[in-house]
Amino acid sequence: MALTDVFVRTARPGDPKAGEKHADGRGLYLHLLGTSKYWRFRYRYLGKEKVLALGVYPDVSLAQARQRRDAARKLLAEGRDPMAVRREEKLERELAAGDTFEFFGRQWLARLAQDRRPSTVKKMRNWLEHEVFPMIGAIPIRELRPRDVLLVARRFEDRGALESAHRIKQLCGQICRYCLAMDVVERDVTRDLHGALRTPKVVSHAALIEPRDVAVLMRRIHGYQGFAPAVAALKLAPLVFVRPGELRTAEWSEFDLDAAEWRIPGRKMKMGVDHVVPLATQAVRILRDLHKVTGHGKWVFPNVRNAHECMSENTINAALRGIGYAHDQMTGHGFRAMARTMLDEILGERVDWIEHQLAHAVRDPNGRAYNRTAHLAGRREMMQRWADYLDRLRLTG
């Protein structure tokens, strides 16, 4: 039986009928839920049952709900999905309200933030807000041209920041491809910029790889005096050879010192996969001593000015400058190259174990990625041999 205005008006959520669905006919029904009364339209499209929201009473009356139901049934008769039509109309409204590059750039950034590291999202947001949006943010996305993006990238190129220029182009390209996938634009305009920017020279991170040089480095590291967390981080860096960002953002909750393991969650890793770092006895000793100083907080290496934040990204490099190494001699990232080269060429360790420990993508003979615990026992022994070797260099090198 069809609903009446009186019934819809007097039905009260909270009585025995609360939560019930009261049919009006031809797919329309009133859903009493909580303290609200919702209009819903149930239909089938391509053999699948769907439910379309038509509004909330009393904002939408019974008569209006029936009109919306009839409009949806008309779309079905034309072979169109009412829910898909609504999404298209919503997109058109968004385009009318904000069809600019900045509008879609912020939309893309919000989606990116759901599964990327906060530090990565922050860096991209800073580039967009300080460099990109002020120049081209107000341009309607459909009117964006390759030259617009090129002008932004050229600002970096003109001051010699070639890598940043290419990253700006890539960033704009990601937003364009997002719009392409949303059917907002017909092409990614940044593809026309191939060859328009100068190619940056590939510069490897400075690293020491000769035993006699590493011996001196280790002696200087162990003689370094300063802020306790910075001292510990500098001593730990060559023993674990993780990326600098992974080291400085280490949290005590990630460590099991009894098991001599550091388990880094995938959200912090470049490849987005959980990573296990076996800890040599020397590394465990450093961490136990540091725990007496910073173990009451979240961060293993807190910031010198604010214990509620992690150590600055410049701390390790500044400490290396403090013990006499220029930026073109040794960097925090250089500990990875140092370990990669010496473990292979001097200690003769298995290359796949080294690559696993560097958290590089390693695949089995069938092309499948190994999991985070692959060869863990062998890597644990390798990490201890590496720590012992560094000790021998420091003491006898």
N, C-alpha and C positions, 0 to 999 in steps of 0.2 A: 504494500500500500504506500502511496506517495506521501511524503512528509507535508506538514502544514506549518504555516508561520507560527501558530500558537505552540506547537510541539517544539519547534526549534528554539523559540524564545524561552520556554519554560523548562526545557530539559536542563537539569542541574548536575554538573560533575560532582561526584561525591555521593550521589544516591545510588541505589542498586544498579542503575543503568550506566554508571560511569565506566568509561573504557569500552563501551559497546559501540558497534557500528550500525547506524540506522540507514537503511537503503531508501533512496528516493525513486530509483528506477533508471534504466539505461546506463548503469555504471556509476551513477552519482550516489554518494553516501555521506552522512555526517558522522564524524568520529569524535566522541567525547573522550578527552584525555587530559588528566590533571585538572586545571581550571579553565581550559580552553575548548573551543568547538571548531574542529577543522573540517573543511570541505575537501573531499577526495573523489577522484574519478578513476575507476579501475577499468582497464581495457587490455586487449591482447594485440600485439604487433609482431608479425613474423613468427607466430606460434609462442611468443613469450609474454607472460602476464606482467603488466606494469601498472604503477599507481602514480597519477599526476596530482600534485597539490593545486587546489583552486582558490585558496585563501582561507581566512579565519572569520567566523561569525562574531560580532555583528558587522564588521567592516565590509564583509561580502554577504549580502542577503541571500535568501533562498532563491529568489528570482534571478539574481546575478550569477549564482552558482550554476543554475540551470542553463543560462546563456553561455557560460564558459564551457560547460559540458557539451552543449550542442556544437560550439565552435570546434572543440576537440574531435567530436564525432565526424564533423565535416572534413577535417584534415585526414582522418582515417579513411574516409570514403574516397579521398583523392590519392590514397596510397602513401601518405606521409605520417611520420611518427610525431605526435603532439609534443612529446618530451624533447625530441631533437629540434623541432621548430622553436620551442621555447629557448633552448640553448643558443640557437642562431640569433634569435631576437635579443637575447641578453648580450651577446657579443657585439651586435650592431649598436646597442645602447652604449656599451663601453667605448666603442669606437667614436660614437658621437660625443661622448663626454670627455674622452681623452684619447686621441688617436696619435699622440706624439711618440717620438723615439723614447723619451724619458718615461712615459707612461708604461710602455711595454718593457723597457729596461728594468724598471722597479718590479714589475710583475715577474719577469724572469729571475731576478735576484731573489725574490721571496721564495720561489720554488727551489732555487739552488740551495738556499739556506737549510732546507729540510734534510739534506744528506751530505753536505760538504762540511769540512772543518770550519769552525767559527773564524779562525785566523785567515783562512782563504777567502771567505765571504767578506770579511772586513776589508781585506786588501782590495778586492774587486769593487766594493762599495765606495771606497775612498777614491779609486781611479775614476769611477763613473761620476761621483758627485763633485769632485774637484777639477777634473780635466775634460770629461766628455759632455755631461749634461749642460754645463754653462755654454758650450759652443754649439752643440747640435741637438740638445734635448728637446727644444721647442719645435723642431721640424716634424711635420706629420710623417708617420712611418712610411706611408705609401709614396711620399715625395723625397725620401732620403736617396741621395745619389752617391756613387763611389767617391766623388771629389769631396763630399762633406766629411766622410770618415778619414780620407787622406789628409785633409787639413789638420785634423786633430793629431793624427800620428806624426805628421811632419814637425809639429812643435817639439816632440821628443827627439826626432831625428836631427833637427837643427842644433840641438844642444849636445849631440853625441850619444844620447841614450837610445841606441839602436834596438836593444832587446826590448825595452819598454815600448818603443814605437810599434814593434811587431805584436807585442802583447795587447796593446790597445786595439790594433786591427782585429786580432783574434777575439777579443772581448766583444767588440761591436758585431763581429760575425756570428758569435753565439746567440746574441739577441736577435739578429736578423733571421737566423735559422729557427729560432723559437717561434717567431712571427710567421715564418714559412709553414711550419708544422701546424700552426693555428689557423692557417688559410687566410691570414691577414694580408700578406704580401705574396707576390708570385716568384720572387727570387731573392737570393742573398747578394746584395750589392758589393759586399767586400770581396767576392770572388774575382771581380774585375781589377783588383789591386795587386794581382800577382806580378811581382817584379817592379812595383812602383816604389818600394822602399829599399834602402840599402841593406845588404845582408850583414848582420853582426858577425864578428869573428868569434869562433868558438874558443872560449878561454877556460881551461880546466882550473879547478880549485887548487891553489898552491898547496903543496904537500912535500914533506921530507920522506924519502924512500931509501936513503943509503944508511946502513947500520951505524956508521960513525956519527952521522948527523942526528939520527934518532936517539943515540946514546946521550948526546949533549942535550937534546930536547927533553928527555925524560929526567935528567938530573936537574935541569932548570925548573921543570914542572914541580918536582918534589921539593925544590927550594923556594917555591913561590909563597909569599906571605900576603894575606889580605882577608877579605870577608869570607868567613868559614864556608858558606855554600859555594862561593865562586872557586875557592881552593879545591873543594871536593869535586866540583863539576869538572875542573881542569884535569884533575887526576883520573877521574872516571872516563873522560872522553876517549882516550886511546884504548881503554880496556873494553868498551862496549861498541865503539865506532858506529853509533846510530846517527841519524841526521840531527843537526844542532837544535832544530825545533822540537824534536822528540825528546831530547835530553832535558832542555830547559823547562818543558811542560810536564815533566815526570811527577806523578802523584804517589804518595806512600801507599795508597790502596792498591796500586798496580804491582807491588813487590811482595814476594814471599822469600824472605831472607833465609828462612830455615831450609827451604827447597832450593835456594840459590837461583831464583828465576825472577825475571821482570817480564810481565805480560802487558804489552802495549795494545790498547784497544784500536780497532781499525779506523775509528773516526779521527785518530791522530796521525795515521800513517798515510804516506803519499799514495800508496796503492789501494788504500781503503780496506786493508785486510789485517786482522789481528796478527801480532808479531810476538814471538817469544825470544827473549835474550837470556841465554844461560849466563850466570854470573860466576866468574872465577873467584877463588878465595880472596884474592887481593881486592876485587870489587866489593865483595860482601863486607870485608873489613872496613873499607872506606864508608860504605853506607851505614853500617852499624854505628860508627863513630859520629856520623852526621845526624843520625836519628836522635841522638842525645840533644842535639841543638835545634833541629827543625821538626822532629817527629810529632810534636804536639799539633802541627798544622796540616793543611792539605798538601802543600807543595813540598817536594823534596828540596828544590832550590828556589826559595822565596826571593822576592825582589828586595833589594837592600833598603829601599825607601818605603815599601808597602808590603808587609808580610802576607796580605790577602791576594797578592798577584804573584805570578811566577817571575823568574829571573828574566832580565832584559835580553833580547836577541843579540845584543852587542857585547854581553859580558865575557863570553869565552874569547872572542877576538881581541877584546880590550886586555884580557889577562895575557894573551899571547904577545901583544904589543909590549906589555909590562915586563915580560921576561926576555925581550930583545928580538922578537920576530916581526918583520914588516909584513904587510898584507900580501906581498908577492912571494913571501917565503913559506908561510904556514897560516892556515885558517882553521876554524872549528870544523868546517866540512872536510878539510884536508886529512883528518884522522881516518876517514873512510878510505880514501885513496891510498894512504900509507898502509893500512891493514890489508887492503885488497892486493896490493903489489907484493908486500913482504910475506904474507901468508902463502902466496902462490910461488913466488920466485925464490924465496929463501927457506921457508919451512916446508914447502912442498905439500901443502894441504890440498885436499880435494876442492876443485874449483866450484863444483855444485854446492858444497857445504858453505864455502865462502859467500857465494851469491845468495844462498838462503839467509845467511846471517846478515847480509847487507839489505835484506828485505827487497831484493830484486825479483822480478817475475821469473820463476824457474819451472820448466815443464818436463813431464816424464816423456818416454819415447813415443807415447800415444798422443802427445800434445796437450795433456791435461795438467792443470796447475797443481803443484804439490800443496798440501795443507800446511798450516803454520807449525805443526809439530814434526814435520818431516825431518828425519835424520837428527832428531834432538839429542840423542845420546852421543852421537859422533860429534855434533857441533859443540856439546858441552866439553868434551875432551879437547877439541880444537881451541876453544876459548881459554882453557886453562894453560895449554901449551903456549898460546900467544902471550898471556899475562906473564908466564914464567920467562919467556924470551925477552920481554921488555924489561923485566927485573934484571936479567943477566946483563943486558946492554947498559942499563943504568949503573950497575955496580961494578962492572968490569970492562965496559965498552971502551 
